[in-house]
Amino acid sequence: MKITARTRVFALLGDPVTHSLSPRMQTAAFQAAGLDAVYVAIAVLAEDVETVMTALVRNGGGGNITIPFKQVAGRCARGTRDARVERLSSANVFGRSDGQLQLRNTDVDGILAGLDALNVESAAWCVIGTGGSARAVAGAAAERGARIAVRSRDAKRAADFAEWAASIGVPAAELAECGAVINATPLGLAPRDEHPIDPASIPAGAAALDLTYLQPGETPWVRACRERGLRASDGREVLLAQGAASWALWFPEAAAPVEIMRAALDGRLG
């Protein structure tokens, strides 16, 4: 495509971002929809997040926030927040609405889509982690009426997170009763990472959803869970759903070309 001074720039902000499939997915979608827009990945520092978001939005663009800055974005002093961001203090989408910066959380949409794809019907889930993605899991649980168990390498963080989750209407659960275990940590991105949780400790019949994904291939945790006989998937379905939902802010007049986005994620577009 030809890039001009009128081309709108959208970006994924985080660190790391080199593994992300968002640029491939959204670039294919922009081209299919005939939009004069590009999508790139930018590694930023925490203190730069608000400035970069504001600059992109001022010039007609927007983007997404990934680890570890979703809560940084959720606390942004500028612009407006949707109800989810207000509740969760975590944002993964930014764009322009009514002439100003707006922050939204479509991670909740992605997580619900990922769980639905695994046919999760249980009203008890286990979330591994306590960061911005884990907050989206709690938000999804609140909307679905589910309870959650919390696991973290830091017991105090786990206890604090469970207390916060209860404050937004998500009661506590025990791991043994959970029908879904969700990895909301970055564990799995690095080759020598340990499993976020031992697959042997996951209840039989439960599903495992890893919000992390690799390029190419599945995470070791997903493979290990599947070898144990569990239904398991990585974060691609989550990425697809949250990315498509982002279009409601970026291009309210256009429908996201979901099947093109899925084909781009699957590597079927060449």
N, C-alpha and C positions, 0 to 999 in steps of 0.2 A: 504494500500500500504506500501511497505518497503521503509523507508527513509535512504539514504546513504550519503556519503560525496559528491557524484555526483548529488544529487537531487537539482534541481534549485528552489530557493525560490522567490516567488512573494508575494507582500503584498499590502494591502490597508493602506495608511497612512492618519491620520486625527484625529479629536477629536470632538465628540464621534465617535466610530466605532463599538461598541458592537451591535448596531441594524442592521448592514449591512448584506445583503444577498450575497454580492460579494464572500466571501469565499465558501459558499455553492454552488453557481452557477459555479464558476471557478474550484473548486475542482472536481465537477462532470464532467466538460468539460475536464479537464486534464486527468482524469481516462478514459473517453470514447475514447480519442484520443491516449491513451497508452503513455502519456508523463511522464517522470520522473521529476515531478514538484509538488510543493505544493503551496497553496495560503492561507495566514493568514491575520488577521487584527491587526494593531499595532497602538496604541495611541501614538502620538508624540507631541513634542513642536515645535513651529515655527522654533526655532534655530537649531533643529535636522533634519529638512526635507531634506536638501541638503546632509548631511552626510549619512543618512540612505539610500537615493536613490542611492548615489554613491557606498556604500558598497554592496547593493543588485546587482547592475548592474555589478560591478567588479567581482562578483561571478556567473555571468551568468543569474541572475534573472531580476526582474523588478516589475512593479505593477501599482497601481492607486493612485491618490490623491483625497481626499474628503474634505468636509468642516472642518475647515475654511482656508485651506492652498493651494487652487488652484492658487491664485495669488502669494503666496510665491514661489511655484514651478515654475510658469511662469517667475519669475524674477531670477531664479537660474543662478548663474554666470558660472557654469560648463556646458559642453556639448553643444548640438545644439538644436534648436527649429524648429518645422515645421512652415509653413506660418500662420496657425491659431494661434499658440501660439505667434508668433511675432505680429500679429494683435491685439489679445485679451489680451495679458499679463496674460494669465490664462492657466494652463495645468492640465490635469487629468490623463495622462498616461506617464509612463517613462519606458525605457528599453535600450537595447544596440544596436547600429547600427554603423557599421564601427569601432568597438572597443571602442566606447565612449558612454557616457550618451546621450540619445536623449529624448526630451520632445515633446509630441503631445497633441492635444485636440480632443478627440472623443465624448465629451459631445455634440458637435454640431450635430454629427450623431444621438445621442440618442434623442435629442430634436426634430429633424426633424422626426424621426421615431415615437415618441410619438404623435406629432401633426397629422401625416398621419394616425395613428391608430384611431384618433378621427375625421377623415375626415375634417380637417380644411382646408378651401380653401381661407379664408379671407387674405387680404394683410395688415391687421392691427392687431397687437397683443399688449396685456398689460403684462408687466413683473413686478412682485412684488419682490423687492430686488435690491441690487446694488453690490453684491459680485461676486465671480468667476463664479458661476452658471448663474447669470444674464448676465455676459459677454458672456457666451456661447449662451444664448438666443439671444443676439444682433448679435453674429456671425452667428447664424442660420438665423436670419432675413436678414442679409446682403446677404447671399447666396441664399435666397428664394425671395429677392426683396420686403420684407415686411417693414412696418413702425411700430414703437413701442411707446406705452405710458408707462411711468415709475411711479411706486408707491413705496413709502418708508415711514417709520415712521419719517425719517429725510428729510425735504423738500430740504435742500441744497444738500444732497447726491443725491436725485432724479434729481435735476437740473443739477448737475455736471455729473451724469451718462448720462442723455439725451444729454448733450453737447458732451461728449465723443462718444456716439453712432453715433451722427451726423458726427463726425470726421472720422468714418470708413464707412460712406455711408448709415446710417440708419436714415431716417427722422423721425420726431416726429408724433405721432398720438394722438387722444383723446380717452378716455376710451369708450365713447358711440359708437364709430365706430369699436371697436375691436371684432373680431370673435373668439379670443382665449385669455384666461387669464392664465398666467403661474406663479405658485408660485416657486420662486427661492430662498426662504429663508428656514431656518430649522424649521420654525413654524409648529407645528404638531407632532414633535418628542416627546415632553413632554406632559403628560396627561392634564395639565392645560393651554396649549398654547391657545391663542386667534386665531381666523381665520386670515389668512394672508390678506384677504379682505372679506367684507360682501357679501355672495352670492347674496343678494338682489340687490346689486349695479352692478352686472354683467349683461351686455345686454342680453336680451332674445335671445335665439338661439345660443349664444356663447358656446364654449367648455372650460372646465376647466382642465388644466394639472398641477398636483402637482408633482414637482420633488422629493418631500419627499415621503417616504413610511414607513409603519410599519410592524412589524413581530410579530404576524400575523395580518391580517385585513387591512382595508383601513383607511386613515386618516379621522378625523372628517370633515375636509373641503370638501373632495371628497364626503362624504356621504351627507353633507348639500347641496352641489351643485346639486347632483343628485336628492335630494328631491325637489329642486326647478324646476326640469325638464330639467336641463342642462346635456349635454354630459360631463362626467367627468371620469378621471382615475388618478391613482397614478403613481409613478415614476418607476414602474417595467419594463414597456416596454422601457423606457429611459435607465434604468440600463442594460437591455439585449442588446440593440443595441450598447451602448457605450462599453460594455464589450466584445462583439463579435468583434467590430472594433479594440479593443486593440490588438487582435491577429496578426494583420498585422505587428505590431512592434515586438511582443514577439516571434511569430512563423511564419515568412513569408512563410515558406514552407507548412504550414498546414491551413486547413479551420476550422474555429470555428464551433463546433457541436451545432448549434443554438437551435435545438429542444430539445436536452439534457439539455441545459442551461435553456430553458423555463420550462421544466419539473421540474428542480431543484428549480426554483423560485416559481413555483406553488405548491411545496411540493408533487409532484407525484413520487418521487424516493425513498420514504420510509424514 
